[in-house]
Amino acid sequence: MWDEMAETSWKHLRAEDFVYVSGQLGSYAKASEGGQSRTYYEVIVKELNYVTQTCRDHCLSTSAESKSGALSEKRKDRLQLWQIFFANPYEWWDNRISKVNPRQPDFKHRDTGEALWLCSHDPPWIQRQLKLLDSRMGDRGLPGNHFPRYMSPWVYDE
């Protein structure tokens, strides 16, 4: 029933491990013995990576925070922000090419203003996902790396 990825994960992953999972989410309905239909969910994993928790980004490091444990929370928030970015990159400005000042963020959310900087200590999955995203944008013939904002077309009933 399980494939090799699931077996390996079962053997090596532990509670509280940070992992990045990409794939598809599926669901199916199954009748119980009592006749009631119950919905089950499954993740069809395409890629699974450990996420390191050691990033020394300039926006995350102060000695006071590291003593209080707030640094660890900021790292978690930053990794979660990267996951939000990859879930919908079209909602972010890509400033990597046009950035003049190194203090400017590499990515900035169009609505909330949240910012992300690339860091040499980022988990490897971030660089892989960015390369994949850049290649997809290049395949679409988009100028530079500015991701378009997609809007659904209006359909008028006349």
C-alpha positions as a Markdown table, in Angstrom:
| # | Residue | x | y | z |
|---|---|---|---|---|
| 1 | Met | 0.0 | 0.0 | 0.0 |
| 2 | Trp | 2.8 | 2.4 | 0.9 |
| 3 | Asp | 5.5 | 3.3 | -1.6 |
| 4 | Glu | 9.2 | 3.7 | -0.9 |
| 5 | Met | 8.9 | 7.4 | 0.1 |
| 6 | Ala | 6.3 | 6.6 | 2.8 |
| 7 | Glu | 8.4 | 3.7 | 4.2 |
| 8 | Thr | 11.5 | 5.9 | 4.4 |
| 9 | Ser | 9.6 | 8.7 | 6.0 |
| 10 | Trp | 8.1 | 6.3 | 8.5 |
| 11 | Lys | 11.5 | 5.1 | 9.5 |
| 12 | His | 13.3 | 8.5 | 9.7 |
| 13 | Leu | 10.8 | 11.3 | 10.6 |
| 14 | Arg | 10.1 | 12.1 | 14.2 |
| 15 | Ala | 7.6 | 14.3 | 16.0 |
| 16 | Glu | 8.6 | 18.0 | 15.8 |
| 17 | Asp | 10.7 | 17.5 | 12.6 |
| 18 | Phe | 10.4 | 20.3 | 10.1 |
| 19 | Val | 9.8 | 19.0 | 6.6 |
| 20 | Tyr | 8.7 | 20.5 | 3.3 |
| 21 | Val | 6.2 | 18.3 | 1.4 |
| 22 | Ser | 5.0 | 19.0 | -2.1 |
| 23 | Gly | 2.5 | 16.9 | -4.0 |
| 24 | Gln | -1.2 | 16.5 | -4.3 |
| 25 | Leu | -3.9 | 16.3 | -1.7 |
| 26 | Gly | -6.7 | 13.8 | -2.5 |
| 27 | Ser | -9.8 | 12.7 | -0.8 |
| 28 | Tyr | -12.1 | 9.7 | -1.0 |
| 29 | Ala | -15.3 | 8.6 | 0.7 |
| 30 | Lys | -15.7 | 5.2 | 2.3 |
| 31 | Ala | -18.8 | 3.7 | 4.0 |
| 32 | Ser | -18.4 | 2.6 | 7.6 |
| 33 | Glu | -19.9 | -0.5 | 9.0 |
| 34 | Gly | -22.8 | 1.5 | 10.2 |
| 35 | Gly | -23.5 | 2.6 | 6.6 |
| 36 | Gln | -22.4 | 6.2 | 7.1 |
| 37 | Ser | -20.1 | 7.8 | 4.5 |
| 38 | Arg | -16.9 | 9.1 | 5.9 |
| 39 | Thr | -14.3 | 11.2 | 4.0 |
| 40 | Tyr | -10.6 | 10.4 | 4.2 |
| 41 | Tyr | -7.8 | 12.5 | 3.0 |
| 42 | Glu | -4.4 | 11.5 | 1.6 |
| 43 | Val | -1.3 | 13.3 | 0.5 |
| 44 | Ile | 0.4 | 12.0 | -2.7 |
| 45 | Val | 4.0 | 13.1 | -2.0 |
| 46 | Lys | 6.2 | 14.0 | -4.9 |
| 47 | Glu | 9.0 | 15.6 | -2.9 |
| 48 | Leu | 9.9 | 15.5 | 0.8 |
| 49 | Asn | 12.8 | 17.5 | 2.3 |
| 50 | Tyr | 14.1 | 18.1 | 5.8 |
| 51 | Val | 14.0 | 21.9 | 6.5 |
| 52 | Thr | 17.0 | 23.2 | 8.5 |
| 53 | Gln | 16.3 | 25.5 | 11.3 |
| 54 | Thr | 19.6 | 27.4 | 11.2 |
| 55 | Cys | 19.4 | 30.5 | 9.0 |
| 56 | Arg | 21.4 | 33.5 | 9.9 |
| 57 | Asp | 19.5 | 36.1 | 7.9 |
| 58 | His | 20.0 | 39.7 | 8.8 |
| 59 | Cys | 16.3 | 40.1 | 9.7 |
| 60 | Leu | 16.5 | 37.2 | 12.3 |
| 61 | Ser | 19.6 | 37.7 | 14.4 |
| 62 | Thr | 19.9 | 39.6 | 17.6 |
| 63 | Ser | 21.4 | 38.2 | 20.8 |
| 64 | Ala | 18.5 | 39.2 | 22.9 |
| 65 | Glu | 16.1 | 37.3 | 20.8 |
| 66 | Ser | 18.2 | 34.2 | 20.7 |
| 67 | Lys | 18.3 | 34.1 | 24.5 |
| 68 | Ser | 14.5 | 34.4 | 24.8 |
| 69 | Gly | 13.7 | 31.8 | 22.2 |
| 70 | Ala | 12.0 | 34.3 | 19.9 |
| 71 | Leu | 14.6 | 33.7 | 17.3 |
| 72 | Ser | 13.4 | 30.1 | 16.8 |
| 73 | Glu | 9.8 | 31.4 | 16.4 |
| 74 | Lys | 11.0 | 33.9 | 13.8 |
| 75 | Arg | 12.7 | 31.1 | 11.9 |
| 76 | Lys | 9.5 | 29.1 | 11.9 |
| 77 | Asp | 7.6 | 32.1 | 10.7 |
| 78 | Arg | 10.1 | 32.8 | 8.0 |
| 79 | Leu | 9.9 | 29.2 | 6.7 |
| 80 | Gln | 6.1 | 29.4 | 6.8 |
| 81 | Leu | 6.3 | 32.6 | 4.8 |
| 82 | Trp | 8.4 | 30.9 | 2.2 |
| 83 | Gln | 5.7 | 28.2 | 2.0 |
| 84 | Ile | 3.1 | 30.8 | 1.5 |
| 85 | Phe | 5.2 | 32.4 | -1.2 |
| 86 | Phe | 5.5 | 29.1 | -3.1 |
| 87 | Ala | 1.8 | 28.4 | -2.7 |
| 88 | Asn | 0.9 | 31.6 | -4.7 |
| 89 | Pro | 3.9 | 33.4 | -6.1 |
| 90 | Tyr | 1.8 | 35.6 | -8.2 |
| 91 | Glu | 0.9 | 37.6 | -5.2 |
| 92 | Trp | 4.5 | 38.7 | -4.6 |
| 93 | Trp | 6.8 | 41.2 | -6.3 |
| 94 | Asp | 10.1 | 39.7 | -7.4 |
| 95 | Asn | 12.8 | 42.3 | -6.8 |
| 96 | Arg | 15.9 | 40.1 | -7.4 |
| 97 | Ile | 16.8 | 41.7 | -10.8 |
| 98 | Ser | 15.8 | 45.3 | -10.2 |
| 99 | Lys | 17.0 | 45.6 | -6.6 |
| 100 | Val | 19.4 | 48.5 | -6.1 |
| 101 | Asn | 20.0 | 48.3 | -2.4 |
| 102 | Pro | 20.9 | 44.9 | -0.8 |
| 103 | Arg | 18.7 | 45.8 | 2.2 |
| 104 | Gln | 15.7 | 45.7 | -0.1 |
| 105 | Pro | 13.8 | 42.4 | 0.1 |
| 106 | Asp | 14.1 | 39.9 | -2.7 |
| 107 | Phe | 10.3 | 39.3 | -2.6 |
| 108 | Lys | 7.6 | 41.5 | -1.3 |
| 109 | His | 3.9 | 40.6 | -0.9 |
| 110 | Arg | 1.7 | 42.9 | -3.1 |
| 111 | Asp | -1.0 | 43.4 | -0.5 |
| 112 | Thr | 0.4 | 42.8 | 3.0 |
| 113 | Gly | 4.0 | 44.2 | 2.4 |
| 114 | Glu | 5.6 | 41.1 | 4.0 |
| 115 | Ala | 9.2 | 40.7 | 2.8 |
| 116 | Leu | 11.5 | 37.8 | 2.1 |
| 117 | Trp | 15.3 | 37.8 | 1.6 |
| 118 | Leu | 17.3 | 35.0 | 0.1 |
| 119 | Cys | 19.9 | 33.8 | 2.5 |
| 120 | Ser | 22.9 | 31.5 | 1.9 |
| 121 | His | 21.8 | 29.3 | 4.8 |
| 122 | Asp | 18.3 | 28.8 | 3.4 |
| 123 | Pro | 17.1 | 25.2 | 3.2 |
| 124 | Pro | 18.0 | 23.7 | -0.2 |
| 125 | Trp | 14.3 | 23.2 | -1.1 |
| 126 | Ile | 13.9 | 27.0 | -1.4 |
| 127 | Gln | 16.6 | 27.3 | -4.1 |
| 128 | Arg | 15.1 | 24.3 | -6.0 |
| 129 | Gln | 11.6 | 25.7 | -5.9 |
| 130 | Leu | 12.9 | 29.1 | -7.1 |
| 131 | Lys | 14.7 | 27.5 | -10.0 |
| 132 | Leu | 11.5 | 25.6 | -10.9 |
| 133 | Leu | 9.4 | 28.7 | -10.6 |
| 134 | Asp | 11.8 | 30.8 | -12.7 |
| 135 | Ser | 11.8 | 28.2 | -15.4 |
| 136 | Arg | 8.0 | 28.2 | -15.5 |
| 137 | Met | 8.0 | 31.9 | -15.8 |
| 138 | Gly | 10.5 | 31.8 | -18.6 |
| 139 | Asp | 8.4 | 29.2 | -20.4 |
| 140 | Arg | 5.5 | 31.6 | -20.4 |
| 141 | Gly | 7.7 | 34.3 | -22.0 |
| 142 | Leu | 7.2 | 36.7 | -19.1 |
| 143 | Pro | 9.6 | 39.6 | -19.0 |
| 144 | Gly | 12.1 | 39.5 | -16.1 |
| 145 | Asn | 10.9 | 37.8 | -13.0 |
| 146 | His | 7.9 | 39.9 | -12.2 |
| 147 | Phe | 5.1 | 37.4 | -11.6 |
| 148 | Pro | 1.8 | 38.5 | -13.0 |
| 149 | Arg | -1.3 | 38.8 | -11.0 |
| 150 | Tyr | -4.0 | 36.6 | -12.4 |
| 151 | Met | -7.6 | 37.5 | -12.2 |
| 152 | Ser | -10.5 | 35.5 | -13.4 |
| 153 | Pro | -12.3 | 37.0 | -16.4 |
| 154 | Trp | -15.7 | 38.5 | -15.8 |
| 155 | Val | -18.5 | 36.5 | -17.5 |
| 156 | Tyr | -21.6 | 38.6 | -18.3 |
| 157 | Asp | -25.0 | 37.0 | -18.6 |
| 158 | Glu | -27.0 | 38.9 | -21.1 |
